[in-house]
């Protein structure tokens, strides 16, 4: 009996070891588009490296704030591949072109998609520890806004797992957010839900959908899909006024290129910001996004805001 238990335990350890080795052999790539993110691009790249991303393919959509210089320095390293677009280029469709470029020029097993203000937080700090990595073709990873509290994001700069308990985001967002923001002067866009982002197996799907919130199926293949609870994304939508002002200016530039391709129900918050910019109210809009410490404490108590560690420990359950 004892010998059988020892053999079974040894077998389980061997199986876990083989699985860990198979995970470590996977090549994980990230696709990221960036424009004028001088504050975040360095931390974003360093974080991707820290969580085990092997290749980072970045499209710089005509940055003019110093981001390009930072990216060119990073691109001296073999794990960074930089694609540069001119500031006057139409950015429409660049994520799909970046993905096709990744697949044509690199051997990769998984691809995740993100913006520079989206930080993936695997529970162990390593993407290759995710238990479903070998058996999932489409992982739709929950994405939550990090609110500003007293004009600062409710998060430390150090995003290692030991600090997950201090990274806070809105896990129970308001419903009908557009109506709420339009009619309630205290409502903030940070309290609205954010769509997930995906990691895909390129052997089993065509690529990512518009916005990279889902995958595009290959004919005749039903992908193995999952909404994982061992990884979550912290979305730093609002950080500084200067960054927000650059974001709105770039939204205007983007609308000049492809605004005609969007219907009135798409990108409503972008349209709101352009209208406020025309009225000279961008600073007002930025400061509106911050909540006070008492408001933050109340939202934590009610479960609307949780720490990353709470969410991961609760296996993806909102408060």
ZINORNOR-V93303 format. One record per pair of residues at least 4 apart in sequence whose C-alpha atoms are under 8 Angstrom apart, sorted by the first residue. I is the first residue (numbers start at 1). J is the second residue. Records with the same first field share a line. If there is no record, write none. Layout:
I->J  J
//
This chain:
1->5
2->6
3->7
4->8
5->9
6->10
7->11
8->12
9->13
10->14
11->15
12->16
13->17
14->18
15->19
16->20
17->21
18->22
19->23
20->24  128  129
21->25
22->26
23->128  129  133  134
24->128
26->108  109  110  128
27->53  54  55  107  108  109  110
28->52  53  54  55  108  109  110  111  112
29->53  54  55  56  57  108  109  110  111  112
30->53  55  56  57  111  112  113  114
31->56  57  58  95  98  99  111  112  113  114
32->56  57  58  59  95  113  114  115  116
33->58  59  60  61  95  114  115  116
34->41  58  59  60  61  63  115  116
35->60  61  62  63  64  67  250
36->62  63  64  65  66  67  243  246  247
37->41  63  65  67  116  243
38->42  65  66  67  70
39->43  243
40->44  116  117
41->45  67  70  71  116
42->46  70
43->47
44->48  116  117  118  119
45->49  56
46->50
47->51  119  159
48->52  53  56  119  120
49->53  54
50->125  126
51->121  122  125  126  127
52->126  127  128
53->127
54->79
55->79  80  81
56->79  80  81
57->80  81  82  83  98  102
58->80  81  82  83  98
59->82  83  84  85  94  98
60->68  82  83  84  85
61->84  85  86  87  89  91
62->68  84  85  86  87  88  89
63->67  68  87
64->68
66->70
67->71
68->72
69->73
70->74
71->75  82
72->76  82
74->80
75->79  80  81  82
76->80
83->98
85->89
90->254  257  258
91->254  257
92->257  258
93->97
94->98
95->99
96->100  207  208
97->101
98->102
99->103  207
100->104
101->105
102->106
103->107  108
109->201  202  203
110->199  200  201  202
111->199  200  201  202
112->197  198  199  200
113->197  198  199  212
114->118  119  197  212
117->235  236  237
118->233  234  235  236
119->233  234  235
120->231  232  233  234
121->125  159  161  231  232  233  234
122->126  127  130  230  231  232
123->161  230  231  309  312
124->129  161
125->160  161
126->130
128->133
130->230  231
132->136
135->224
136->200  201  223  224  225  226
137->199  200  201  202  204  205  223  224  225
138->198  199  200  201  214  215  223  224  225  226
139->198  199  200  225  226  227  228
140->196  197  198  199  213  214  225  226  227  228
141->196  197  198  199  227  228  231  232  233
142->195  196  197  227  228  231  232  233
143->194  195  196  197  232  233  234  235
144->169  170  171  193  194  232  233  234  235
145->169  170  190  191  192  193  194  234  235  236  237
146->153  154  155  167  168  169  170  190  234  235  236  237
147->153  154  168  169  170  190  191  236  238  289  290  291
148->152  153  154  238  239  289  290  291
149->153  154  290  291  292  293  296
150->290  291  292  293
151->239  287  290  291
152->239  240  290
153->236  238  239
154->166  167  168  169
155->166  167  168
156->163  166  167
158->163
159->163  164  167
160->164
163->167
164->307  308  309
165->307  308  309  310
166->307  308
167->307  308  309
168->305  306  307  308
169->234  305  306  307  308
170->190  191  193  304  305  306
171->303  304  305  306  311  318  319
172->193  303  304  305  318  319
173->191  192  193  304
174->180  191  192  193
175->192  193
176->180
177->181  189  191  192  193
178->182  268  269
179->183
180->184  187
181->185  186  187  188  189
186->288
187->191  289
188->192  288  289  290
189->289
190->237  238  289
195->213
196->213  214
197->212  213  214
198->208  212  213  214  215
200->205  207  208  215
201->205
202->206  207
204->217  218  221  223
205->215  216  217  218  221  223
206->215  216  217  218
207->215  216  217
208->212  213  214  215  216
209->213  214  215  216
210->214
217->221  222  223
218->222
228->316
229->312  315  316
230->312  315  316
231->312
232->308  312
238->244  286  289
239->243  244
240->244
241->245  283  286
242->246
243->247
244->248  286
245->249  282
246->250
247->251
248->252  270  273  274  277
249->253
250->254
251->255  270  274
252->256  274
253->257
254->258  259
255->259  260
258->262
262->266  267
264->268
267->271
268->272
269->273
270->274
271->275
272->276
273->277  282  285
274->278
275->279
276->280  281  282  285
277->281  282
281->285
282->286
283->287
284->288
285->289
286->290
291->295  296
292->296
293->297
294->298
295->299
296->300  305
297->301
298->302
299->303  304  305
300->304  305  306
302->319
303->318  319
304->318  319
305->319
306->310  311  318  319
307->311
308->312
309->313
310->314
311->315  316  317  318
312->316
//
